[in-house]
Amino acid sequence: MKRLKILSLLLVLVIALTACAPEAAPAADTAPDTSEEAPVAAAEESASAEETAPTRTKLVIADMFTPEILDNQQSFMGYALSHGLIGQPLLRYDGDTGVFVPDFVESFSISEDGKTMTLKLPAGYKYSNGDVLDAQALVDTINRYVSISPYSYDYDGMESVTAIDETTVEIVNAIGFNVMNPTFMGSFGAAWNVAVAEAVGDEAFASNPVGSGLYSIKTEWAPGQDLELVRNDNYLTNNPLVENKGPAYMEEVLVRFIADGQTRANELEAGSVDIVYGLPASAISGMESNPDIQVFKVTFPGQISISMNTTKAPFDDMAVRKAVAMAVNRDQLEVALNGSVSAEHAYVNPSMIAYTSEAQEYAKELYPNDTEAAKALLAEAGWEDTDGDGIVEKDGEAFTVVFLVDSGSVPQTDAGPVIQAQLKEIGIDVQIEQHDRGYIREAMNAGDYEIGLYGYIWVDPDILTYRFSEGMSPSQFAPAELGEMLDVAREVPDPEDRVAAYLDVQKYLLDNVPMIPLMSENLYVGARSWVKGITILSPDQLVLNDVTIIEE
């Protein structure tokens, strides 16, 4: 690709681009049938590659996320860069048109009743190691995901998956494909080589998986090491959002996992890396004026919220929860976090499917930032500062709570003290405790906590089903009425109707305020000017198909 293209879904999860998102993503059956558009062979693309006249063929990327494993079927986290370079999504999401489009598959269609999806695969396709990737191989990989993934519920409602012939897969799902499609558009739902996994065992495959992505693992990888990748010469794509449909122009990629943001920025400025996935917001102003550096901003779909344990005092009292909601000043958070986050008021942000600004406006009207009103709500609930120390009490007990923060999340660790100060203004004493994400997830799911920050990144609002279901709800809020609303919303096929259904869900949650939406994370991608052809696909996927390096 000779031009820079940023395709934004503005899904706020993981990643919302800075443009306006569509009101909703259309159902999968609106996707175009591209069965007549066979992937372009690598030989046909060679002329385009030569025209770019690259000055070198090895790309160095600094990534802010350090994966523990690379097999996305076993992983809790979907790292858009490392996982996405090895695994090839079945579909992509076109944020400009609001439809799902093919990537690995040649075409896909949904039956009239919305319950059967037919996937047409390219004939003669292979994994990066040369093994056949036909319809049965895809069936095997879907079945493995269901049996091994911590997110096997992504295939909720699936009744069968069948290889009709060598290039045709049929999936029957009783609730439709709203839940499955977002999995297909990322490396979670990619075709991973089950035969190799069975031969070497899941533990070995976790670190050195085999997929059909743009690149494959060059040298054996272990957690904590840099990731060396080599071009997958078997790779083809039907993705209409990239120009190069064959193997990558760049022959090798070195992914350096650098946890410290300023170090990543320094490496980019020094020219020792070509691309940085995750620049610190504090470095952006200086880089935007640097002609040698390109900067792109996207916003993750999803959000970080304040989660309160609704089954235990003091947050079993809705008046207390509403007081906390009114005490929070999101504008202060944006400033304090140097633009690394964007304020959010509702549960579905602009980068997510089924977004509507109506939910945001409803939330702002319901919970304006009003310290005095928040104090009044606490007083109505029996919390008053009787000894003048600035902390309210009730029945002789001071309002002191332990506030859990993910030690591995820079936005959370930076936001913690700001929220602590804001809640102190209404008389709540917040004691911050930092723990790793796994500890916090287990504590919240078990209801063994009081209050804390909780985040999720996902493009589809069906994520709410798993945040407000019994046994998986951080806030311990899972009333049957809400469950019924979520069950209905996830199956709605019409995009506009789906927006309306999730608006009702959001209003219900805002009325009961078990969690307080706070902010979505912004992602800054930086690249040296010599990197040409960068594409960022919704929601947060840095795609290297068209990338070349032309140093002047």
C-alpha positions in Angstrom: 0.0 0.0 0.0 1.5 3.3 -1.1 -0.7 5.4 1.1 -1.4 5.4 4.9 -4.8 4.1 5.8 -6.5 4.2 9.2 -9.8 2.4 9.3 -11.5 3.2 12.5 -14.4 1.4 14.1 -14.3 3.8 17.0 -15.4 0.9 19.1 -14.5 2.1 22.5 -12.8 -1.5 23.7 -10.2 -2.0 23.3 -10.0 0.4 21.0 -11.9 3.3 19.5 -10.5 5.4 16.8 -10.8 9.1 17.1 -13.4 9.5 14.4 -17.1 9.0 15.0 -18.3 5.4 15.1 -21.3 4.1 13.3 -24.5 3.9 15.4 -24.3 0.1 15.1 -22.7 -2.7 13.2 -25.0 -4.5 10.8 -25.8 -8.1 11.3 -23.4 -10.6 9.7 -25.8 -11.4 7.0 -25.3 -8.0 5.4 -21.6 -8.8 4.7 -20.8 -8.9 1.0 -20.4 -12.2 -0.7 -17.0 -12.1 -2.2 -16.9 -15.7 -3.5 -15.9 -14.5 -6.9 -12.9 -12.7 -5.5 -10.2 -15.3 -5.1 -7.1 -14.2 -3.1 -4.3 -12.8 -5.3 -1.3 -15.1 -5.5 2.1 -13.9 -4.1 3.6 -14.0 -7.6 1.0 -11.5 -8.8 1.9 -9.1 -6.0 5.6 -9.2 -6.6 5.6 -6.3 -9.0 3.8 -4.1 -6.4 6.4 -5.1 -3.8 9.3 -4.2 -6.2 7.8 -0.8 -6.9 8.1 0.1 -3.2 11.9 -0.4 -3.5 12.4 -1.2 0.2 15.8 -0.4 1.6 15.6 -3.2 4.2 13.3 -6.1 4.8 13.5 -6.5 8.6 11.0 -4.6 10.8 11.6 -3.8 14.5 8.5 -3.2 16.7 8.4 -2.2 20.3 5.2 -3.6 22.0 3.8 -2.4 25.3 2.1 -5.8 26.0 4.2 -8.7 27.1 2.4 -12.0 26.4 2.7 -15.0 28.7 1.7 -17.4 25.9 1.2 -17.0 22.1 -1.6 -19.6 21.5 -4.7 -17.4 21.7 -6.9 -20.4 22.3 -5.4 -20.9 25.7 -4.8 -17.2 26.5 -6.8 -14.9 28.8 -5.5 -11.9 26.8 -5.8 -11.3 23.1 -2.6 -9.3 22.2 -3.4 -7.6 19.0 0.2 -7.5 17.8 2.0 -10.7 18.8 -1.1 -13.0 18.5 -2.4 -11.1 15.5 0.8 -11.6 13.4 0.8 -15.4 13.9 -3.0 -16.1 13.8 -5.1 -15.0 10.8 -8.6 -13.8 11.5 -11.5 -15.4 9.6 -13.1 -12.0 9.2 -12.4 -8.3 9.6 -14.5 -5.4 10.5 -14.7 -2.5 8.1 -15.3 0.6 10.3 -15.9 2.8 7.3 -18.8 0.8 6.0 -19.9 -0.9 9.2 -19.8 -4.5 7.9 -17.8 -7.6 8.5 -15.6 -8.6 5.5 -13.6 -11.8 4.7 -9.9 -12.3 5.7 -9.0 -16.0 5.7 -12.3 -17.1 4.3 -13.2 -16.3 0.7 -16.8 -15.6 1.6 -19.4 -16.1 4.2 -23.2 -15.9 4.3 -26.0 -16.2 6.9 -29.2 -18.0 6.3 -32.6 -16.1 6.3 -33.4 -17.3 9.8 -30.0 -16.0 11.0 -29.1 -19.4 12.5 -26.7 -20.9 10.0 -23.4 -19.5 8.7 -21.7 -20.9 5.7 -18.0 -20.2 5.3 -16.2 -20.8 2.0 -12.5 -21.4 2.4 -9.7 -20.9 -0.2 -8.8 -24.2 -1.9 -5.4 -25.6 -1.3 -4.6 -23.3 1.7 -1.9 -24.2 4.2 -0.7 -23.4 7.7 2.6 -21.6 7.9 4.4 -25.0 8.4 2.8 -26.4 5.2 0.1 -28.5 6.8 -3.3 -28.5 5.0 -5.8 -25.9 6.3 -9.1 -27.2 4.9 -12.6 -27.2 6.2 -12.0 -30.1 8.6 -8.9 -28.3 10.0 -11.1 -25.2 10.7 -13.8 -27.4 12.3 -11.0 -28.9 14.5 -9.8 -25.5 15.6 -13.3 -24.3 16.5 -13.9 -27.5 18.6 -10.5 -27.0 20.3 -11.5 -23.4 21.2 -14.7 -24.6 22.8 -12.9 -27.3 24.8 -9.8 -25.3 25.9 -10.4 -21.6 25.8 -11.3 -19.6 29.0 -13.6 -17.7 26.7 -15.4 -20.8 25.2 -18.6 -18.9 25.8 -17.8 -16.9 22.7 -19.4 -19.8 20.9 -22.6 -19.8 23.1 -25.5 -21.2 21.2 -23.5 -23.2 18.7 -25.3 -26.4 18.0 -22.9 -27.8 15.4 -19.9 -27.1 13.2 -19.5 -29.3 10.1 -17.1 -29.7 7.2 -19.5 -30.0 4.2 -16.6 -30.5 1.8 -13.0 -29.6 1.7 -13.6 -25.9 1.4 -17.0 -25.4 3.1 -17.8 -25.1 6.8 -21.3 -24.8 8.1 -22.0 -23.5 11.6 -25.5 -23.7 13.3 -26.0 -21.4 16.2 -29.4 -21.1 18.0 -28.8 -17.5 19.0 -27.4 -16.2 15.8 -23.8 -14.8 15.2 -23.6 -11.5 17.1 -21.6 -13.2 19.8 -19.3 -15.2 17.4 -18.4 -12.6 14.8 -16.2 -10.5 17.1 -14.2 -13.7 17.9 -13.8 -14.4 14.2 -12.4 -10.9 13.6 -9.4 -11.4 15.9 -6.8 -14.0 16.7 -9.0 -15.7 19.3 -11.0 -17.2 16.5 -8.1 -17.7 14.1 -7.3 -21.2 12.6 -4.6 -22.7 14.9 -3.0 -25.9 13.9 -4.7 -28.5 16.1 -2.7 -31.4 14.7 0.6 -29.8 15.9 -1.0 -28.9 19.3 -2.0 -32.5 19.8 1.5 -33.8 18.7 3.5 -31.5 21.0 1.0 -31.0 23.8 -0.9 -27.8 24.8 1.9 -26.6 27.1 4.5 -26.6 24.3 2.0 -25.2 21.8 1.2 -22.3 24.1 4.6 -20.8 23.6 5.2 -21.8 20.0 1.9 -22.2 18.2 1.4 -22.7 14.4 -1.1 -20.5 12.6 -1.8 -19.1 9.1 -1.0 -15.5 9.8 1.3 -13.1 8.0 4.3 -14.4 10.0 5.4 -17.5 11.9 7.8 -18.0 14.8 11.4 -18.0 13.5 13.2 -19.2 16.6 11.7 -21.0 19.6 10.1 -18.5 21.9 9.8 -18.5 25.7 7.9 -15.9 27.9 10.0 -12.8 28.6 12.0 -13.1 25.4 11.8 -10.9 22.3 9.7 -12.5 19.5 11.5 -13.3 16.2 9.1 -13.8 13.3 9.7 -14.8 9.7 7.4 -14.2 6.7 4.8 -16.9 6.1 5.2 -17.6 2.4 2.0 -19.7 2.4 -0.1 -16.6 3.4 -2.9 -15.3 1.3 -5.8 -13.1 2.3 -9.2 -12.0 1.0 -9.2 -8.9 3.1 -10.4 -6.0 1.0 -9.0 -3.4 3.4 -5.4 -4.1 2.4 -3.7 -4.0 -1.0 -1.2 -6.7 -0.7 -3.1 -10.0 -0.7 -0.1 -12.3 -0.6 2.9 -12.8 1.7 4.3 -9.7 3.5 6.8 -7.4 1.9 8.9 -7.4 5.1 10.7 -10.7 5.4 11.3 -10.6 9.2 9.8 -8.9 12.2 11.4 -8.5 15.6 8.9 -7.7 18.4 10.6 -6.3 21.4 8.5 -6.3 24.5 9.3 -3.1 26.4 7.1 -2.5 29.5 8.2 1.1 30.2 6.5 3.7 28.0 9.2 6.3 28.1 11.8 3.7 27.1 9.6 2.8 24.1 9.4 6.5 23.2 13.1 6.9 23.5 13.8 3.9 21.3 11.5 5.4 18.6 13.2 8.8 18.7 16.6 7.2 18.5 15.5 5.2 15.5 16.4 1.8 17.1 12.8 0.6 16.5 10.6 1.3 13.5 7.2 1.2 15.1 6.0 1.5 18.7 2.7 -0.1 19.7 1.8 2.0 22.7 3.4 5.4 23.1 3.0 7.1 26.4 0.6 10.0 26.1 3.2 12.3 27.8 5.5 11.9 24.8 2.9 12.7 22.1 3.1 16.5 22.0 6.8 16.5 21.2 6.5 13.7 18.6 3.7 15.2 16.7 5.9 18.1 15.7 8.7 15.8 14.7 8.7 15.3 10.9 10.6 12.0 11.3 7.8 10.4 13.4 4.2 9.5 12.5 1.7 9.3 15.3 -1.8 7.6 15.2 -4.4 7.5 17.9 -7.1 4.9 18.4 -9.3 4.2 21.4 -9.9 0.7 22.7 -13.4 -0.7 22.7 -14.5 -1.2 26.3 -13.7 0.7 29.4 -12.4 0.9 32.9 -15.1 1.3 35.6 -15.4 1.6 39.3 -16.9 -1.7 40.4 -18.6 -1.9 43.8 -19.6 -5.0 45.7 -23.4 -4.6 45.8 -23.9 -7.5 48.2 -21.9 -6.0 51.1 -22.1 -2.7 53.1 -21.6 0.1 52.4 -22.1 -0.5 48.6 -25.2 -2.6 49.1 -26.9 0.8 49.6 -27.8 2.4 46.2 -27.6 5.9 47.7 -24.0 5.3 48.5 -23.3 4.0 45.0 -25.0 7.1 43.5 -23.0 9.4 45.7 -19.7 7.8 44.4 -21.0 8.2 40.8 -21.5 12.0 41.4 -18.2 12.4 43.1 -16.2 11.2 40.2 -14.7 14.0 37.9 -13.8 12.4 34.6 -12.4 15.7 33.2 -9.8 15.7 36.0 -8.9 12.1 35.2 -8.3 13.0 31.5 -6.0 15.8 32.5 -4.2 13.9 35.2 -3.6 11.0 32.8 -2.2 13.2 30.1 -4.8 12.2 27.5 -4.1 8.5 27.8 -7.8 8.0 28.5 -11.1 9.4 27.2 -14.0 10.0 29.5 -16.9 7.5 29.4 -20.2 7.7 31.1 -22.1 4.7 29.8 -21.3 1.0 29.2 -21.0 0.9 25.4 -18.5 3.4 24.1 -18.1 4.9 20.6 -15.7 2.1 19.5 -18.2 -0.7 20.2 -21.0 -2.2 18.1 -24.4 -0.9 19.1 -23.1 2.4 20.5 -25.5 5.3 20.9 -24.8 8.8 22.4 -28.2 8.7 24.0 -26.8 6.4 26.7 -24.0 8.8 27.4 -26.4 11.7 27.7 -28.7 9.8 30.0 -25.8 9.0 32.3 -24.5 12.6 32.4 -28.0 13.8 33.4 -28.4 11.1 36.0 -25.0 11.6 37.6 -23.5 15.1 37.1 -20.3 15.7 38.8 -21.7 17.4 42.0 -19.8 17.1 45.2 -22.5 18.7 47.3 -25.2 16.5 45.9 -23.0 13.5 46.6 -22.5 14.5 50.2 -26.3 14.9 50.6 -26.9 11.4 49.3 -24.4 10.0 51.9 -26.1 12.0 54.6 -29.5 10.5 53.6 -27.9 7.1 53.9 -26.7 7.9 57.4 -23.1 8.8 56.7 -22.0 12.1 58.3 -18.8 13.7 59.5 -19.6 14.1 63.2 -16.1 14.6 64.5 -14.9 17.0 61.9 -12.0 14.9 60.6 -13.2 15.0 57.0 -14.3 11.4 56.9 -18.0 10.5 57.3 -19.1 7.9 59.8 -22.1 5.7 60.4 -22.9 3.9 63.6 -19.5 5.0 64.9 -17.6 3.4 62.0 -15.6 5.6 59.6 -16.2 5.2 55.9 -12.9 3.6 55.1 -12.6 1.1 52.2 -9.9 -0.9 50.4 -9.7 0.1 46.7 -8.3 -2.5 44.4 -6.1 -1.4 41.4 -4.5 -3.5 38.7 -0.7 -3.1 39.3 -0.1 -4.0 35.6 -2.3 -1.3 34.2 -0.8 2.2 33.9 -4.2 3.9 33.5 -5.4 2.2 36.6 -2.4 2.9 38.8 -2.4 6.5 37.6 -6.1 6.9 38.1 -6.2 5.4 41.6 -4.8 8.4 43.5 -7.0 10.8 41.5 -10.2 8.9 42.4 -8.9 8.6 46.0 -8.7 12.4 46.2 -12.1 12.9 44.6 -13.8 10.5 47.0 -12.1 12.1 50.0 -13.9 15.3 49.0 -17.2 13.7 50.0 -15.8 12.1 53.1 -14.8 8.6 51.9 -11.4 7.3 53.0 -9.9 5.2 50.2 -7.0 2.9 50.9 -5.4 1.8 47.6 -4.1 -1.7 47.2 -2.4 -2.8 44.0 -2.6 -6.4 42.9 -2.1 -8.3 39.7 -5.0 -8.7 37.3 -5.6 -12.4 38.2 -5.9 -11.7 41.9 -8.4 -8.9 41.3 -10.4 -11.0 38.9 -10.7 -13.8 41.4 -11.5 -11.5 44.3 -14.2 -9.7 42.4 -15.8 -12.8 41.0 -15.9 -14.3 44.5 -17.3 -11.1 46.0 -14.3 -10.9 48.3 -13.7 -7.2 48.0 -15.3 -3.8 48.6 -14.5 -1.5 45.7 -12.0 -1.3 42.9 -11.2 -0.6 39.2 -12.2 -3.2 36.6 -11.6 -3.0 32.9 -12.6 -4.9 29.8 -11.7 -4.6 26.1 -14.2 -6.1 23.6 -15.9 -4.8 20.5 -19.3 -6.2 21.1 -21.7 -5.2 23.9 -22.4 -8.8 24.6 -19.4 -8.5 27.0 -22.0 -7.2 29.4 -23.6 -10.6 29.5 -20.5 -11.9 31.2 -20.0 -8.9 33.5 -23.5 -9.2 35.0 -24.0 -12.9 35.1 -24.0 -14.9 38.4 -20.5 -16.1 39.2 -18.9 -13.8 36.7 -20.1 -10.4 37.9 -17.4 -8.2 39.5 -20.1 -6.1 41.2 -22.1 -9.3 42.2 -25.0 -7.7 40.5 -26.9 -10.2 38.4 -30.7 -9.8 38.8 -32.9 -12.1 36.7 -34.6 -9.1 35.0 -31.2 -7.9 33.7 -30.3 -11.4 32.6 -33.4 -11.6 30.5 -32.7 -8.2 28.9 -29.2 -9.3 28.0 -30.4 -12.6 26.6 -32.8 -10.8 24.3 -30.2 -8.1 23.2 -27.6 -10.6 22.2 -29.9 -12.3 19.7 -31.4 -9.2 18.0 -30.3 -9.5 14.3 -31.3 -6.0 13.2 -28.6 -3.4 13.9 -30.9 -0.6 14.8 -33.0 -2.8 17.0 -29.8 -4.0 18.7 -28.9 -0.4 19.5 -32.3 0.1 21.2 -32.0 -3.2 23.1 -28.6 -2.3 24.5 -29.8 1.2 25.3 -32.4 -0.3 27.6 -29.7 -2.5 29.2 -27.5 0.5 29.8 -30.3 2.6 31.3 -31.1 -0.3 33.7 -27.5 -0.5 34.8 -27.2 3.2 35.2 -30.4 3.3 37.3 -28.9 0.7 39.6 -25.3 1.8 39.3 -23.4 -1.4 40.2 -20.4 -0.2 38.3 -19.5 3.4 37.3 -18.1 3.8 33.8 -15.1 6.0 33.9 -12.8 6.0 31.0 -11.6 4.2 27.9 -7.9 3.7 27.1 -6.3 5.5 24.1 -3.7 3.8 22.1 -1.0 5.7 20.4 1.0 4.1 17.7 4.2 5.7 16.6 6.3 5.0 13.5 9.4 6.4 11.9 8.7 8.3 8.7 10.5 5.6 6.7 7.8 3.1 7.5 5.3 3.2 4.6 1.9 1.5 4.3 0.7 1.2 7.9 -2.9 0.1 8.3 -4.8 0.0 11.6 -8.0 -2.1 11.5 -10.8 -2.0 14.0 -10.5 -2.3 16.8 -6.8 -2.3 17.5 -5.0 -4.4 14.9 -1.8 -3.1 13.5 -1.7 -4.8 10.1 1.6 -5.2 8.2 0.5 -6.5 4.8 1.4 -3.3 3.0 4.3 -2.2 5.1 7.7 -1.4 3.6 10.7 0.5 4.8 12.1 3.2 2.5 14.9 5.1 4.1 16.0 8.3 2.4 
